[in-house]
Amino acid sequence: MPASKKKEVAILIHGVRPYVEKKGEKYMNKKQTEHFRAVLLGWRQELLDEVSKTVHSMQDETINHPDPTDRASQETDMSLELRSRDRERKLIKKIDEALAKIDGADYGFCETCGVEIGVQRLEARPTATLCIDCKTLDEIREKQMG
């Protein structure tokens, strides 16, 4: 198949194509902020769908097993599921905070030093609040303290 006829295969980030920066474009312009808003909203919806599935499956699995081993296994499964949902709940909170930053025109800038976090870093971690340098320093401090 000729190169011009090949279909472009793009990896979607929460249902959204990655942003392609144009040379010389202004950082966090309207297109970029709308792109990240779509990524964050898509991610948030995926997490909410998972929470909904968990609630329904837990309601369906409230069978009282007479065998203690089966009951213990079910309780362990539910505990792991609840822990996962708790992490997702915290992530939804971070997503909501990132969406609020987009609304306040603060999205994409480091909370510590104020520099641009960068489109590529935000593509990898849309809820990032620190530039790579501040994040690296933060992790070094954590290792030294812990």
C-alpha positions in Angstrom: 0.0 0.0 0.0 1.4 3.4 -0.9 2.5 5.6 2.0 -0.2 8.2 1.1 -3.0 5.6 1.3 -2.0 4.3 4.8 -4.3 5.1 7.5 -2.9 7.1 10.4 -3.2 5.2 13.6 -3.2 7.5 16.6 -3.2 6.5 20.2 -6.1 8.1 21.9 -5.8 9.6 25.4 -9.1 9.1 27.1 -10.8 9.2 23.8 -8.9 12.2 22.5 -6.1 12.4 19.9 -2.8 13.7 21.3 -2.2 17.4 20.7 0.2 18.3 18.0 2.0 21.6 18.8 2.6 24.0 16.0 5.9 25.8 15.8 5.7 29.2 17.4 2.2 28.8 18.9 1.4 30.5 22.2 1.5 28.1 25.2 -1.9 27.3 26.6 -3.8 29.0 23.8 -7.5 28.3 23.3 -6.9 25.1 21.3 -4.5 23.6 23.9 -6.8 24.4 26.8 -9.8 23.0 25.0 -7.8 19.9 24.1 -6.8 19.3 27.8 -10.3 20.0 28.9 -11.6 17.2 26.6 -8.9 14.8 27.8 -9.7 15.6 31.5 -13.5 15.3 30.9 -13.0 12.0 29.0 -10.8 10.6 31.8 -13.3 11.7 34.5 -16.1 10.0 32.7 -14.2 6.8 32.4 -13.5 6.8 36.1 -17.2 7.6 36.9 -18.3 4.7 34.7 -15.9 2.4 36.6 -17.4 3.6 39.9 -20.9 2.9 38.6 -19.9 -0.6 37.5 -18.4 -1.3 40.9 -21.5 -0.3 42.8 -23.6 -2.5 40.6 -21.3 -5.5 40.8 -21.0 -5.1 44.6 -24.8 -5.0 44.9 -25.0 -8.2 42.8 -22.3 -10.0 44.8 -23.8 -9.6 48.3 -24.3 -13.3 48.4 -23.7 -14.7 51.9 -21.4 -17.6 51.3 -21.7 -20.4 53.9 -18.1 -21.5 53.3 -15.6 -19.3 55.4 -13.0 -19.5 52.6 -15.4 -18.2 50.0 -16.6 -15.5 52.3 -13.0 -14.4 53.0 -12.2 -14.4 49.3 -15.2 -12.3 48.6 -14.4 -9.8 51.4 -10.8 -9.5 50.1 -12.0 -8.9 46.5 -14.4 -6.2 47.8 -11.7 -4.6 49.9 -9.3 -4.4 46.9 -12.1 -3.0 44.8 -13.0 -0.4 47.4 -9.3 0.6 47.6 -9.1 1.0 43.9 -12.3 3.1 43.9 -10.9 5.3 46.7 -7.8 6.0 44.5 -10.1 6.8 41.6 -12.1 9.1 43.8 -8.9 11.0 44.7 -8.0 11.1 41.0 -11.4 12.6 40.1 -10.7 15.3 42.7 -7.4 16.1 41.0 -9.1 16.1 37.6 -11.7 18.6 39.0 -8.9 20.8 40.3 -7.2 20.7 36.9 -10.5 21.7 35.2 -10.8 24.6 37.6 -7.3 25.7 36.7 -8.3 25.7 33.1 -11.3 27.9 33.9 -9.0 30.2 35.9 -6.3 30.3 33.2 -3.7 28.7 35.6 -3.6 25.3 33.9 -0.2 24.2 32.6 2.0 26.3 34.8 4.1 25.0 37.7 2.6 25.7 41.2 6.1 26.1 42.6 8.1 28.2 40.2 5.4 29.3 37.6 7.2 28.0 34.5 5.4 26.1 31.7 4.8 22.5 32.6 4.9 21.6 28.9 2.4 20.0 26.5 4.2 16.7 26.3 4.3 16.3 30.1 0.6 17.3 30.4 -0.2 14.7 27.7 1.5 12.1 29.9 0.0 13.4 33.1 -2.9 15.8 32.5 -3.2 16.5 36.3 0.4 17.5 36.7 0.9 20.6 38.8 4.7 20.8 38.8 7.2 21.2 36.1 9.6 18.3 35.7 12.4 20.1 37.5 10.3 20.9 40.6 8.8 17.4 40.5 12.3 15.9 40.5 13.4 18.1 43.4 10.2 17.1 45.3 10.9 13.4 44.8 14.5 13.8 45.9 13.3 15.6 49.1 10.7 12.8 49.7 13.4 10.1 49.5 15.7 12.0 51.9 12.9 12.5 54.4 11.5 8.9 54.1 
